[in-house]
Amino acid sequence: MNLRRFGAALSFGLAMNAHAAEQKLVMEEFMVPAADAGISLYVRNKHPEGVNRFRGDKIVLFVHGATYPAETAFDLKLNGVSWMEYIAQRGYDVYLVDVRGYGRSTRPPEMDQPAQENQPIVRTETAVKDVGSAADFIRKRRGVDKINVMGWSWGTTIMGWYTSRNNDRVKKLVLYAPGWLRNAPSLTDKGGALGAYRTVTRDAAKARWLTGVPEDKKATLIPAGWFEAWADATFATDPVGAKQSPPVLRAPNGVTQDGREYWSSGKPLYDPGRIRVPTFLAHAEWDRDLPSYMLYAYFEKLTNAPYKRYVEIGEGTHTVIMEKNRMQLFQAVQQFLDEDLKPDL
């Protein structure tokens, strides 16, 4: 590319980013009925103001991981913008959903009792059903056959399994911090008997976040105030846990039980080879929750995706979504969502 073309391309890119930053957004919130009676799922939507019609390839649904709700990561404003807003500002109709037991969705009655009195609740298969209910709501609302789906951490298992069962309802699949068969203990499983749910403190959340980060990088990995903003928003979503001393966040243990019975026992819950849609994997080098070997193993299993790709982000953890290098994640995923690739035959 000559200098004149490079300058024109750079100017166009800057203009597009400026336009995106100026795009006014609308937020809507819904309580969507789950497949099971008495359960409602919190769904949040952000889209450009004045636009109510979207093609399926311009619609995205995000689901959270094993411990924390969707809205306090995907739609947490840091440096003026959340990831949800970043995508919506580029002309997308963007949704997030909290699986039952998380965030603003219905909490099963077992969560009102001492944890040890009940078995682990909200197994992955239940979470897949909840995502299906949210996806059905969105497809009906916008009158489309397919949408893009995206998951983080446990959410990659939820969305991967959902897609393997519903290829005809998915346009593209994005898996941020993909999980697969485990050869080392999980950071979220402390051993011992499992009750219905587990509790997490702010200090424990920070320690887990920084696991695997070199000592000389810890001070600058998370920009000042970002962890506190996330922790304040996240722990406030559990009014019961917030009253304890110290405050805690309660999270269902179904995912932990699945980890023991399946992922740590060499038994996958589903086959990625059944995924037949374009798939993008994103990972960060210091992720000790779901290490890089899982990324590589999962990528190899995607034998029937029309095309697949992964990006490994340097100097980032499992929570790179809220760290100094988060824009590398945002931009890589956005490129995948925006592109319209066809075979070069």
C-alpha positions in Angstrom: 0.0 0.0 0.0 1.5 3.4 -1.0 1.4 6.3 1.5 -1.5 8.0 -0.2 -3.7 4.9 0.1 -2.5 4.3 3.6 -3.4 7.8 4.6 -6.8 7.5 3.1 -7.4 4.1 4.8 -6.3 5.6 8.1 -8.5 8.6 7.7 -11.5 6.4 6.9 -10.9 4.2 9.9 -10.6 7.2 12.2 -13.8 8.6 10.8 -15.7 5.4 11.3 -14.5 5.1 14.9 -15.5 8.7 15.6 -19.0 8.0 14.1 -19.3 4.9 16.3 -18.4 6.9 19.4 -21.1 9.5 18.5 -23.8 6.9 17.9 -26.6 7.3 20.5 -27.9 4.1 22.0 -31.1 2.9 23.4 -31.3 0.4 26.3 -34.2 -1.9 26.9 -34.7 -4.6 29.6 -36.9 -7.7 29.6 -37.8 -10.5 31.9 -38.1 -13.5 29.6 -40.0 -16.7 30.6 -37.7 -19.7 30.8 -38.7 -23.1 29.6 -39.5 -24.1 33.2 -42.6 -22.5 34.9 -41.8 -19.8 37.5 -38.4 -18.9 36.1 -37.7 -15.5 34.5 -34.5 -14.6 32.7 -33.1 -11.0 32.7 -32.3 -9.9 29.2 -30.7 -6.5 28.4 -30.6 -4.9 24.9 -28.7 -2.0 23.5 -29.0 -0.8 19.9 -28.6 2.4 17.9 -31.3 5.0 18.6 -34.1 5.1 15.9 -33.3 1.7 14.5 -35.7 -1.2 15.2 -35.0 -3.6 12.2 -31.9 -5.7 12.1 -30.6 -8.6 10.0 -29.6 -11.7 11.9 -26.0 -11.1 11.2 -26.2 -7.8 13.1 -27.7 -9.3 16.3 -25.5 -10.6 19.1 -26.4 -12.5 22.3 -23.8 -12.8 25.1 -23.8 -15.1 28.2 -21.6 -14.9 31.3 -19.3 -17.4 33.0 -19.6 -19.6 36.1 -19.6 -17.0 38.9 -20.6 -13.5 37.9 -23.6 -12.1 36.0 -23.4 -10.8 32.4 -24.2 -7.1 32.8 -21.4 -6.2 35.2 -18.7 -7.3 32.8 -20.2 -7.0 29.3 -22.0 -3.8 30.0 -19.7 -2.1 32.6 -18.6 1.3 31.4 -14.8 1.6 31.6 -13.1 4.6 30.1 -16.5 5.7 28.9 -17.7 2.5 27.1 -18.7 -1.1 27.7 -18.1 -4.0 25.3 -21.8 -4.1 24.8 -21.8 -0.5 23.7 -18.7 -0.9 21.6 -20.6 -3.5 19.5 -23.9 -1.6 19.5 -22.2 1.6 18.3 -21.2 -0.2 15.2 -24.7 -0.8 14.1 -25.5 -4.0 16.1 -28.5 -5.1 18.1 -26.8 -6.4 21.2 -28.2 -8.6 24.1 -27.0 -10.2 27.3 -28.7 -12.8 29.4 -28.3 -13.9 33.0 -28.9 -17.6 33.5 -31.2 -18.5 36.4 -29.4 -18.1 39.7 -27.3 -15.2 38.4 -27.8 -11.4 38.4 -31.4 -10.3 38.0 -32.8 -13.6 36.8 -34.9 -15.8 39.1 -32.9 -17.4 41.9 -33.9 -21.0 42.5 -35.5 -21.5 46.0 -32.4 -23.5 47.1 -30.5 -20.2 47.2 -32.7 -19.1 50.1 -31.6 -22.0 52.2 -28.2 -23.0 53.6 -26.0 -24.2 50.7 -25.3 -27.6 52.3 -29.0 -28.5 52.5 -29.3 -29.1 48.7 -27.4 -30.6 45.8 -25.7 -28.3 43.2 -28.1 -26.3 41.2 -28.2 -24.9 37.6 -26.3 -27.6 35.7 -24.9 -26.7 32.2 -27.8 -28.4 30.4 -30.2 -26.1 32.3 -28.1 -23.1 31.3 -28.3 -24.1 27.7 -32.1 -24.2 27.9 -32.1 -20.7 29.4 -29.9 -19.4 26.6 -32.3 -21.1 24.1 -35.3 -19.2 25.7 -33.5 -15.9 25.4 -32.4 -16.6 21.8 -36.0 -17.6 20.8 -37.2 -14.4 22.3 -34.7 -12.3 20.3 -35.3 -14.1 17.0 -39.1 -13.7 17.4 -38.7 -10.1 18.4 -36.6 -9.2 15.4 -38.2 -11.7 12.9 -34.9 -13.4 12.0 -33.9 -17.1 11.7 -30.3 -16.8 12.9 -28.3 -14.6 15.3 -24.7 -14.4 16.5 -24.0 -16.0 19.9 -21.1 -15.3 22.2 -20.0 -16.7 25.6 -17.2 -16.1 28.1 -15.7 -18.9 30.2 -18.5 -21.3 31.2 -20.5 -19.4 28.7 -18.4 -20.9 26.0 -19.6 -24.3 27.0 -23.2 -23.1 27.1 -23.0 -21.4 23.7 -20.9 -24.2 22.1 -23.4 -26.8 23.3 -26.3 -24.7 22.2 -24.8 -24.2 18.7 -24.0 -27.9 18.3 -27.8 -28.5 18.8 -29.0 -25.5 16.9 -26.8 -24.7 13.9 -29.8 -23.6 11.9 -30.4 -20.8 14.5 -26.8 -19.5 14.7 -25.0 -17.2 12.3 -21.6 -17.0 14.0 -20.2 -18.3 17.2 -17.7 -16.4 19.4 -16.0 -18.1 22.3 -14.0 -15.9 24.7 -11.8 -18.0 27.0 -13.0 -21.4 25.7 -13.2 -24.4 28.1 -12.4 -28.0 27.3 -11.1 -31.1 29.1 -9.1 -30.2 32.2 -5.7 -31.6 33.3 -5.3 -29.4 36.4 -7.7 -28.4 39.2 -10.2 -25.6 38.6 -9.6 -22.3 40.4 -13.3 -22.2 41.3 -13.4 -25.7 42.9 -11.9 -25.8 46.4 -12.7 -29.5 46.9 -14.9 -31.1 49.4 -18.7 -31.7 49.4 -20.6 -29.3 47.1 -23.8 -27.6 48.2 -26.3 -25.9 46.1 -24.2 -22.8 45.7 -20.8 -21.3 46.7 -19.9 -17.9 48.0 -17.1 -15.5 46.8 -15.6 -12.5 48.6 -14.1 -9.5 46.9 -10.6 -10.4 48.1 -11.0 -14.0 46.7 -12.2 -12.5 43.4 -9.2 -10.3 43.1 -6.8 -13.1 44.0 -8.3 -15.4 41.4 -8.2 -12.6 38.8 -4.4 -12.1 39.2 -3.5 -15.8 39.4 -0.7 -16.4 36.9 0.2 -12.7 36.4 4.0 -12.0 36.8 4.6 -10.0 40.0 6.1 -7.0 38.1 3.0 -6.8 35.9 0.2 -7.0 38.5 0.2 -3.3 39.4 -0.4 -2.1 35.9 -2.6 -4.8 34.4 -5.9 -3.4 35.7 -6.3 0.4 35.2 -6.9 2.4 38.4 -10.4 2.0 39.7 -11.6 -0.6 37.3 -11.5 -3.6 39.7 -13.4 -1.5 42.3 -16.0 -0.4 39.8 -16.6 -4.0 38.7 -16.6 -5.4 42.3 -19.1 -2.7 43.4 -21.4 -3.4 40.6 -21.1 -7.2 40.8 -21.5 -7.7 44.5 -24.5 -5.3 44.5 -26.4 -7.9 42.3 -26.7 -10.2 45.2 -28.7 -8.3 47.9 -28.7 -11.4 50.2 -24.9 -11.9 50.0 -24.3 -8.1 50.3 -25.8 -8.2 53.9 -23.2 -10.7 55.1 -19.9 -9.7 56.8 -17.8 -9.6 54.8 -20.1 -9.2 51.8 -20.2 -12.2 49.4 -21.6 -13.1 46.0 -23.5 -16.4 45.8 -23.1 -18.5 42.6 -24.8 -21.8 41.7 -22.6 -24.9 42.0 -24.1 -26.8 39.0 -21.1 -25.8 36.9 -18.7 -27.1 39.5 -20.4 -30.4 39.7 -20.3 -30.7 35.9 -16.6 -29.9 36.1 -16.0 -32.8 38.4 -18.2 -35.3 36.5 -17.2 -34.3 33.0 -14.4 -31.9 32.2 -12.0 -33.1 34.9 -12.9 -36.7 34.2 -12.1 -36.7 30.5 -15.7 -36.7 29.4 -16.9 -33.8 27.3 -20.5 -32.7 27.6 -20.8 -32.2 23.8 -18.9 -32.5 20.6 -17.5 -29.3 18.9 -17.4 -31.3 15.7 -21.1 -30.8 15.5 -20.7 -27.1 15.2 -21.3 -26.0 11.6 -21.0 -22.2 11.8 -18.1 -19.8 11.5 -16.3 -19.9 14.9 -13.9 -17.5 16.6 -11.9 -18.2 19.7 -10.3 -15.5 21.9 -7.9 -16.2 24.8 -5.2 -14.4 26.8 -1.8 -15.7 27.7 -2.1 -15.5 31.5 -5.5 -17.2 31.8 -5.1 -19.8 34.5 -8.9 -20.5 34.8 -9.0 -22.0 31.3 -5.4 -22.3 30.1 -4.1 -22.2 26.5 -4.0 -25.9 26.1 -7.9 -25.9 26.2 -7.9 -23.3 23.4 -5.7 -25.4 21.1 -7.6 -28.6 21.9 -11.0 -27.0 21.2 -9.7 -25.4 18.0 -8.7 -28.9 16.7 -12.2 -30.3 17.5 -13.9 -27.7 15.2 -13.7 -30.1 12.3 -17.0 -28.9 10.5 -17.0 -25.2 11.0 -17.0 -23.5 7.6 -14.0 -21.5 8.9 -12.4 -21.0 12.3 -9.8 -18.7 13.8 -8.3 -17.9 17.2 -6.4 -15.0 18.7 -4.1 -15.2 21.7 -3.8 -11.8 23.5 -0.5 -11.0 25.3 -0.4 -9.6 28.8 -4.0 -10.5 29.7 -5.9 -12.9 32.0 -9.2 -14.7 32.0 -10.7 -11.3 32.6 -8.9 -9.4 29.8 -12.4 -7.9 29.0 -11.7 -5.5 31.9 -7.9 -4.9 31.6 -5.6 -2.5 29.8 -5.5 -4.7 26.6 -9.3 -5.2 26.3 -9.4 -3.2 23.0 -7.4 -6.0 21.4 -10.2 -8.4 22.3 -12.9 -6.0 21.2 -11.4 -5.2 17.8 -10.5 -8.9 17.0 -14.1 -10.0 17.8 -15.6 -7.0 15.9 -13.6 -7.9 12.8 -14.9 -11.4 12.9 -18.5 -10.2 13.3 -18.2 -7.6 10.6 -16.6 -9.7 7.9 -18.5 -11.6 5.2 -16.1 -14.3 4.1 -16.8 -16.7 1.2 -14.7 -19.5 -0.1 -12.1 -18.4 -2.7 -12.7 -21.2 -5.2 
